[in-house]
Amino acid sequence: VLLMAFLYPRYSNARKALSGKRWSLKRLGILNVRLTVKGDPPAAMPANSMLAANHVSWLDIFILYTQYYARFVAKVEMRKWPIIGWLCVKTGTLFIERERRSDTARTNQIINQVLRGGDCIAIFPEGTTADGTNLQAFHTSLFEPAVMSQSTLYPVALRFYDRNGAVNTEAAYVDQTTLMGSLIKILAQQEIRAELIFAKPIPAQGKNRRELARAAEAVIASLLNLSVRSRK
């Protein structure tokens, strides 16, 4: 872990993708998570692209890293998480204080620069984790850089289930769960099945951030057969 964190920032994007995939697959194997990928993932993540996924668990990052190298946007609290927070810093995660509107504007400017530089950004637009039985309405603000950069948006649906196909809520990292408590619940599972479903890309051209957010939200809700919980 220490060696990877030291070398990772110095790798090319192609090397980061390969290294991240190998490292993530090993960690998922240790945690007894079996992953299935469906849909139409591109052969290589194109430049100036944004990946938007629903958010269930801290496992989501490892699962997405098995497919592509992307720079994640995460809440600033994650920086303090043991090991995971440190690794997020080393892998180029962009941290945001969601409660501060001015910080959202600052982060969006950085995301815009990263996209225009040819990288891929990954966001969890629900702004929080859910247990997998519903989908939170997407925040629109983080889609603004995709509009500014005329990016290609890739909606990705993620779910955890058991051998009978039922939603596995034990894999979820909900607000009242500590990281250690979540890890204990995950390790107690004989097997966790995860599914990653890629939808067709959505061009940002001709759309505003609200239209882009609602389009991604509708696609992911449909893929997971979930209703969208509106914000109060």
Salt bridges, closest charged atoms under 4 A:
ASP60 OD2 - HIS55 ND1 2.71
GLU97 OE2 - ARG100 NH1 3.25
ASP103 OD1 - ARG106 NE 2.82
GLU191 OE2 - ARG34 NH1 3.88
GLU191 OE1 - ARG163 NE 3.49
GLU191 OE1 - ARG193 NE 2.84
GLU195 OE2 - LYS38 NZ 2.84
GLU195 OE1 - ARG159 NE 2.96
GLU217 OE1 - ARG214 NH2 2.98
